[in-house]
């Protein structure tokens, strides 16, 4: 058989592989399980905007909705330098490479090789022909060849392995997106908590100045016989309590600052943020319907891709019940003892063949492997359902809490306004000589206390708005 005949036979075998590969792959085809218990809307949703989700669409930089340049810079540092995110991206690259390895098995492997030896044969070697005298010989052997290997995917096992690997790579992509979402949300939460502490600390310092003034006035009134010793002691205790609170606030701020440093990829000892304020207003957050979470949250996308990968592995396991068909190491080339006669018809060599194998008895190993694959798939289905339920809970919690905080902050804003009127009237009365300085200072102190509670509520609003962004899977354009 000539080289052309060998190549023709090899091409025919590969054509047969293509025809066999067109058949349905072994095992169940993947279908996403239907969720029949999804709620139709959120409890107490209020006036949330409708979102237009799609998991394949790149997520928006949701933190930019707050309009805070410092937060934008910190988030950019986090995405560029955070080690946890780099680990997730490395896992994604590894999964994509693994998918490439599996896809390579769908085509034959082709290689070239060459052998060149010079051998001396002994004249005293054991006889093979007793009537003939043996002589020592020296021979050259030159043999270049083209080698083809291929396993026919007539059952679709390789296709199922490719399907599983691709789903795993998509799962790793969703995992990396989830790490990105969690890290950016954690940083934004720490940042808003720090800013709330900044505003609260400023109010406490103002309160301390007033406490000091009230204490001096009370001490003078005590000395004049107008106030008692217990009045002075009470004011002294209030001053000391506010001083202790200021120290606690400073410690809490330091902890948040260190956390922001670590999340943004900077050593905590080298990091500092100047004091600042919360953003002027909360952004409008699109909530959409509960079913939209299936297209938006990366952890749900990851759980769904895990189901697809596990489903494909059932077919891979079932393929062990059937014969395996492959090309024997098939090659075509030349062999000669001299270079001058190497490329010639008499020097041509070739080998072509098929091999098949079938396991007859494995003591239940294949059956157990199939049962294991089905159990793994059932576990991923349960994980998927639980992840969806968790997403619904987190979103409902964030929506309800943020709505309650919004109402509480509005009521507290009314209290601040009322207390501001009390202070304004007291200041006029003080200027007219109707109120003394102690009454004015106490009214101002009450106003600062009301403003401090309002600041705490606003800080919680921003923290829970971040939780809502995270629960909804990141940033989305309103529909």
C-alpha positions in Angstrom: 0.0 0.0 0.0 1.4 3.4 -0.9 1.5 6.5 1.3 -1.6 7.8 -0.5 -3.5 4.7 0.4 -2.6 5.0 4.0 -3.7 8.6 4.1 -6.9 7.7 2.3 -7.6 5.0 4.9 -6.9 7.4 7.7 -9.2 10.0 6.3 -11.9 7.4 5.9 -11.6 6.5 9.5 -11.8 10.1 10.5 -14.8 10.6 8.3 -16.4 7.6 10.1 -15.6 9.3 13.4 -17.4 12.5 12.2 -20.4 10.5 11.2 -20.5 8.7 14.5 -20.0 12.0 16.3 -23.1 13.4 14.7 -25.2 10.9 16.7 -26.8 11.9 20.0 -24.4 11.8 22.9 -25.0 9.2 25.6 -26.6 10.4 28.8 -29.4 12.9 29.6 -29.5 16.2 27.8 -29.3 19.1 30.2 -32.4 21.1 31.0 -32.6 23.8 33.7 -35.0 22.6 36.5 -38.1 24.7 36.6 -38.7 26.7 39.8 -42.5 26.7 40.5 -42.4 28.4 43.9 -40.9 31.8 42.8 -42.9 34.7 44.3 -44.5 37.1 41.8 -43.4 40.3 43.6 -41.6 41.6 46.7 -43.3 42.2 50.0 -43.7 46.0 50.6 -41.7 46.7 47.5 -42.6 50.4 47.4 -41.7 52.3 44.3 -38.6 50.4 43.1 -37.7 50.7 39.5 -38.0 47.7 37.1 -34.6 46.3 36.0 -33.6 44.8 32.6 -31.4 41.8 33.6 -29.2 39.5 31.6 -26.4 37.5 33.2 -24.2 37.5 30.0 -24.2 41.3 29.9 -21.2 42.9 31.6 -22.2 44.3 35.0 -22.2 48.1 35.5 -19.9 49.6 38.1 -22.8 50.0 40.5 -20.8 52.0 43.1 -20.6 54.9 40.6 -24.3 55.5 41.2 -23.3 57.1 44.6 -21.3 59.8 42.9 -18.4 59.6 45.3 -15.0 60.1 43.6 -13.1 58.6 46.6 -15.2 55.5 46.6 -14.6 55.2 42.8 -10.9 55.3 43.3 -10.9 52.8 46.1 -13.0 50.4 44.1 -10.7 50.7 41.1 -7.7 49.8 43.4 -9.7 46.8 44.7 -10.3 45.5 41.2 -6.7 46.0 40.2 -4.8 44.8 43.3 -7.0 42.6 45.5 -5.4 39.2 45.9 -8.6 37.3 46.4 -9.9 38.5 43.1 -6.7 37.6 41.4 -7.0 34.1 42.8 -10.5 33.8 41.4 -9.3 35.0 38.0 -6.5 32.5 38.0 -9.0 29.7 38.7 -11.0 31.0 35.8 -8.0 30.8 33.5 -7.3 27.2 34.7 -10.9 26.2 34.0 -10.8 27.7 30.5 -7.5 25.9 29.9 -9.0 22.6 31.1 -11.9 23.1 28.7 -9.4 23.5 25.9 -7.7 20.2 26.9 -11.1 18.4 26.7 -11.9 20.1 23.3 -8.6 18.9 21.9 -9.8 15.3 22.3 -12.5 15.9 19.6 -9.8 15.9 16.9 -7.0 13.5 16.1 -3.5 14.1 17.4 -0.8 14.2 14.7 2.9 14.0 15.4 6.1 13.5 13.5 9.1 11.5 14.7 12.4 10.3 13.4 14.8 7.5 14.4 18.4 7.4 13.3 20.7 4.6 14.7 23.9 2.8 13.8 24.2 -0.7 15.2 26.9 -3.3 15.3 25.8 -6.9 15.5 28.1 -9.5 17.1 29.3 -12.5 15.1 29.1 -14.6 18.2 25.4 -14.0 18.8 23.1 -17.0 19.3 22.5 -18.9 16.1 19.2 -18.5 14.3 20.2 -20.5 11.2 22.5 -23.4 12.2 23.5 -24.2 8.6 24.7 -20.7 8.0 27.8 -19.0 9.4 27.1 -15.7 11.2 29.2 -12.6 10.6 29.5 -9.3 12.5 27.6 -6.5 10.8 27.3 -2.7 11.2 24.0 -1.2 10.0 22.3 2.2 9.8 18.6 2.6 10.4 16.9 5.9 9.4 13.2 6.1 9.9 11.1 9.3 9.8 7.3 8.9 10.2 4.0 10.7 10.6 1.9 9.3 13.5 -1.8 9.7 14.0 -3.8 8.8 17.2 -7.6 9.1 17.6 -10.4 7.7 19.7 -13.7 7.6 18.0 -16.4 9.4 20.0 -19.2 7.2 18.7 -21.0 7.3 22.0 -20.5 11.1 22.6 -18.4 10.5 25.7 -15.9 13.1 24.6 -18.6 15.5 23.7 -20.1 15.1 27.2 -16.6 15.7 28.7 -16.3 18.9 26.6 -19.8 20.0 27.7 -18.9 19.5 31.3 -15.6 21.3 31.0 -17.2 24.3 29.2 -19.9 24.5 31.9 -17.2 24.3 34.6 -15.4 27.2 32.9 -18.6 29.2 32.8 -19.1 28.4 36.4 -15.6 29.7 37.2 -16.4 32.9 35.3 -19.6 33.3 37.4 -17.5 32.6 40.6 -15.0 35.3 39.6 -17.9 37.7 39.0 -19.3 36.8 42.4 -16.0 37.4 44.1 -15.8 40.8 42.4 -19.3 41.6 43.6 -18.7 40.5 47.2 -15.4 42.4 47.4 -16.7 45.7 45.9 -19.7 45.5 48.2 -17.6 44.8 51.3 -15.4 47.8 50.4 -18.4 50.1 49.8 -20.0 49.0 53.1 -16.8 49.7 55.0 -16.4 53.1 53.3 -20.0 54.2 54.1 -19.6 53.0 57.7 -16.4 55.1 57.9 -18.1 58.1 56.5 -21.0 57.7 59.0 -18.4 57.6 61.8 -16.8 60.7 60.5 -20.0 62.6 60.6 -21.0 61.2 64.0 -17.6 62.0 65.4 -17.9 65.6 64.2 -21.3 65.9 66.0 -19.9 64.3 69.2 -17.0 66.8 69.2 -19.5 69.6 68.9 -21.5 68.0 71.8 -18.3 67.8 73.8 -17.7 71.5 73.4 -21.2 72.2 74.6 -20.9 69.7 77.5 -17.8 71.6 78.6 -19.7 74.9 78.4 -22.7 73.5 80.3 -20.4 72.0 82.9 -18.8 75.4 83.5 -22.2 77.1 83.7 -23.4 74.5 86.1 -20.3 74.8 88.3 -20.9 78.6 88.4 -24.5 78.1 89.3 -23.5 75.6 92.0 -21.0 78.0 93.5 -23.8 80.7 93.4 -26.2 78.3 95.2 -28.5 78.0 92.3 -27.6 74.5 91.3 -26.8 71.4 93.4 -23.7 69.3 93.6 -25.6 66.5 91.9 -26.3 68.8 88.9 -22.6 69.4 88.5 -21.8 65.7 88.9 -24.4 64.8 86.3 -22.9 67.2 83.8 -19.4 65.9 84.5 -20.6 62.3 83.9 -22.2 63.3 80.6 -18.9 65.0 79.5 -16.9 61.9 80.4 -19.4 59.6 78.6 -19.2 61.6 75.4 -15.4 61.6 75.6 -15.4 57.8 75.9 -17.8 57.6 72.9 -15.5 59.7 70.8 -12.6 57.4 71.5 -14.8 54.4 70.6 -15.8 56.0 67.4 -12.1 56.7 66.6 -11.3 53.0 67.2 -14.2 51.9 65.0 -13.1 54.3 62.2 -9.5 52.9 62.4 -10.9 49.3 62.0 -12.9 50.3 58.9 -9.9 52.2 57.5 -7.7 49.1 57.9 -10.3 47.0 56.2 -10.6 49.4 53.3 -6.8 49.3 52.9 -6.7 45.5 52.8 -9.6 45.3 50.3 -8.0 47.8 48.1 -4.7 45.9 48.1 -2.7 48.4 50.3 -0.9 47.6 53.6 -3.0 49.0 56.4 0.1 50.7 58.0 0.6 52.8 54.8 -3.1 53.8 54.3 -5.0 56.8 55.5 -8.3 58.4 54.5 -9.1 62.0 55.5 -12.4 62.6 57.2 -15.3 63.2 54.9 -19.1 63.0 54.6 -21.7 60.6 53.3 -23.0 61.2 49.8 -25.8 63.8 49.5 -28.5 61.2 48.5 -29.1 57.6 47.9 -29.2 56.3 44.3 -32.3 54.9 42.7 -31.9 51.1 42.7 -33.7 49.0 40.2 -35.2 45.9 41.9 -37.3 44.2 39.2 -39.2 41.0 39.9 -38.0 38.0 42.0 -37.6 35.9 38.8 -35.0 38.4 37.5 -32.6 37.2 40.1 -32.0 34.0 38.0 -30.5 36.2 35.3 -28.6 38.6 37.5 -26.9 37.0 40.6 -23.5 35.4 39.7 -23.8 32.9 42.6 -27.1 31.6 41.0 -25.4 31.5 37.6 -22.6 29.5 39.1 -25.0 27.0 40.7 -26.8 26.6 37.4 -23.6 26.0 35.5 -22.6 23.4 38.2 -25.8 21.5 37.4 -24.9 21.5 33.6 -21.4 20.2 34.4 -22.7 17.5 36.7 -25.4 16.4 34.2 -22.8 15.9 31.5 -20.8 13.7 33.8 -23.7 11.2 33.9 -23.1 10.5 30.2 -19.4 10.2 30.7 -19.9 7.6 33.4 -22.5 5.7 31.3 -20.1 5.4 28.4 -18.0 2.9 30.3 -20.8 0.3 29.7 -20.1 0.3 25.9 -17.1 -0.6 23.7 -14.3 1.9 23.1 -13.1 2.3 19.5 -9.8 3.9 18.5 -7.2 4.0 15.9 -4.1 1.9 16.7 -1.0 4.1 16.6 -1.2 4.7 12.8 1.9 5.9 11.0 3.3 6.3 7.5 6.9 7.1 6.6 10.2 5.7 5.3 12.9 3.5 6.5 16.4 3.0 5.0 20.0 2.4 5.9 21.2 5.4 3.8 19.9 8.9 3.3 20.3 8.6 -0.5 17.6 5.9 -0.7 15.4 7.1 2.1 12.6 8.8 0.1 11.8 6.0 -2.3 9.0 3.5 -2.9 11.0 0.5 -1.6 11.8 2.4 1.7 8.1 3.2 2.4 6.6 1.9 5.6 3.1 2.2 7.1 0.8 0.8 9.7 -3.0 1.2 9.9 -5.5 -0.5 12.2 -8.4 -0.2 14.6 -8.8 -1.5 18.1 -11.9 -2.0 20.3 -12.2 -2.9 23.9 -15.2 -3.8 26.1 -15.3 -4.3 29.8 -17.0 -7.6 30.6 -17.0 -7.6 34.4 -15.9 -4.8 36.8 -17.7 -6.0 39.9 -20.2 -3.1 39.8 -17.6 -0.3 39.3 -19.4 1.3 36.3 -22.8 1.1 37.9 -21.5 2.7 41.1 -19.8 5.5 39.0 -23.1 6.2 37.2 -25.0 6.3 40.5 -22.4 8.6 42.0 -22.7 10.9 39.0 -26.5 11.0 39.3 -26.2 11.7 43.1 -23.7 14.6 42.3 -26.2 16.0 39.9 -29.0 15.8 42.4 -26.8 17.6 44.9 -26.2 20.5 42.4 -30.0 20.7 41.8 -30.6 21.1 45.5 -27.8 23.6 45.8 -29.3 25.6 42.9 -32.7 25.8 44.6 -31.2 26.8 47.9 -29.1 29.5 46.3 -32.2 30.9 44.6 -34.1 30.9 47.9 -31.1 32.5 49.6 -31.0 35.2 46.9 -34.8 35.9 47.4 -34.3 36.2 51.2 -31.3 38.5 50.9 -33.1 40.8 48.5 -36.3 40.8 50.5 -34.4 41.6 53.7 -32.5 44.4 52.0 -35.7 45.9 50.4 -37.7 45.7 53.6 -34.9 47.0 55.8 -34.0 49.9 53.5 -37.7 50.8 53.2 -38.0 50.8 57.0 -34.8 52.9 57.4 -36.1 55.4 54.8 -39.3 55.9 56.8 -37.4 56.1 60.1 -34.9 58.7 58.7 -37.8 60.8 57.4 -39.4 60.8 60.8 -36.1 61.6 62.4 -35.6 64.4 60.0 -38.9 65.8 61.3 -37.6 65.5 64.8 -34.4 67.3 63.9 -36.5 70.1 62.3 -38.6 70.4 65.4 -35.6 70.4 67.7 -34.1 73.0 65.5 -37.1 75.2 66.0 -36.8 74.8 69.7 -33.2 75.8 69.6 -34.0 78.8 67.3 -36.7 80.1 69.7 -34.4 79.6 72.7 -31.6 81.6 71.0 -34.1 84.5 70.4 -35.2 84.3 74.0 -31.6 84.2 75.1 -30.8 87.3 73.0 -33.9 89.0 74.6 -32.8 88.0 78.1 -35.7 85.6 78.6 -33.6 82.4 78.7 -30.2 81.9 80.3 -27.1 80.4 78.7 -27.6 77.0 80.3 -31.1 76.6 78.7 -29.7 77.6 75.3 -26.8 75.2 75.6 -29.1 72.3 76.6 -31.4 73.0 73.7 -28.4 73.0 71.3 -27.1 69.8 72.9 -30.5 68.2 72.3 -30.4 69.3 68.6 -27.0 67.7 68.2 -28.2 64.4 69.7 -31.1 64.4 67.3 -28.8 65.0 64.4 -26.5 62.2 65.5 -29.4 59.7 65.4 -30.3 61.0 62.0 -26.7 60.5 60.9 -26.7 56.9 62.2 -29.9 56.2 60.2 -28.5 57.7 57.0 -25.3 55.6 57.4 -27.5 52.5 57.8 -29.4 53.5 54.7 -26.2 53.6 52.6 -25.0 50.3 54.1 -28.3 48.5 53.3 -28.4 50.1 49.8 -25.1 48.4 49.2 -26.6 45.1 50.5 -29.5 45.6 48.0 -27.1 46.1 45.1 -25.3 43.0 46.2 -28.5 41.0 46.6 -29.6 42.0 43.1 -26.3 40.9 41.6 -24.7 44.3 40.9 -25.5 47.2 38.7 -28.2 47.2 36.1 -29.8 49.7 33.7 -33.4 50.4 34.7 -35.8 49.0 32.1 
